[in-house]
Amino acid sequence: MRQIVLDTETTGLDPQQGHKVIEIGCVEIIDRKLTGAHYQCYLDPERDIDAGAEEVHGISREFLTGKPRFYQIESEFLSFIEGAELIIHNAPFDVGFLDSELGQTSSPIASIKGRCEVLDSLVMAKQKHPGQRNSLDALCRRYDVDNTQRTLHGALLDAEILADVYLAMTSGQRNLELTTAATGSRITAEIIKSEAFDRHLPLIIVRASEDEEAAHSESLAVINDKSMAGCLWIALDRQNK
C-alpha cells in the first residue's frame, strides 16, 4: 500500500480571497515503512503574504521571488502522488488550496480527490481521542514523537512529523504491562514502533553473564531429569555442537 503524507504552506487562510500555496511537502510510506522518498517545492505566489501567515511559517515574499509557479510543477507533483492515499492533517484546508491552484491552470484534474483517496488524520485523531486537543503538536506529545525542530511550520518538516504521528497512532497497543511472578511488581514498558526503531535507534545486544548462563543450565538439567522425553533445548544444543 502506497501512502503520501502531505502538507502545504500558504499566503493566508482562504483561497477564495486569492491566497496561494507557497510550499508543498510530501513523504512516501509503503506498507507502513517510510521509504525516504519525498517531494518538496517552494512556489512564487505573485502576491503578498499575510503577516499572520508569515509568523507561522517564516517564509517571506522576498525568499519566494523567482521560485516556480504552480503550473510549472503541477505535472511532477501530480505524478508523485499518483494512485496513493494522501494523509493530511485537516485535509479540507490543504485540498481546498490545491484544488484552487488546479482550477487556475489548464489541468484536466479538477480536484485532488479525483486523483487520490484522502485520509484526514485530524478526523482520525478526534475519533480516537474525543474531547482532547488533536493539533499536530499535541499528538507529538501524546505519541512521543520528536518535534523539537518545529520552531516554525514548514510543509516538508510537518509532513515528516505527521508521518511519524500517523504510524504511531495506527500501530495498535502502545503500552505493555508485565507482572513479575516473584515480587508481583508491575513493569510498564513503552513499545517502540518498528518504523522509528529501523530509522533511528541502534540494536542493543545484552549477553548473559556467566552466573546467568550457569543458572540457565541448572534449570534445563532439572527439566531434563523430570521429563520423560528429556529437555528439547539440551537435545538441540547437543546437535549443534
Secondary structure, DSSP 8 states (H G I E B T S, - for coil): -EEEEEEEEESSS-GGGT--EEEEEEEEEETTEEEEEEEEEE---SS---HHHHHHH---HHHHTTS--HHHHHHHHHHHHTT-EEEETTHHHHHHHHHHHHHTSS-S---GGGTSEEEEHHHHHHHHSTTS--SHHHHHHHTT---TT-SS--HHHHHHHHHHHHHHHTS---EEEEE-TTT--EEEEE---HHHHHHH---------HHHHHHHHHHHHHHHHH-TT--HHHHHHHHT-
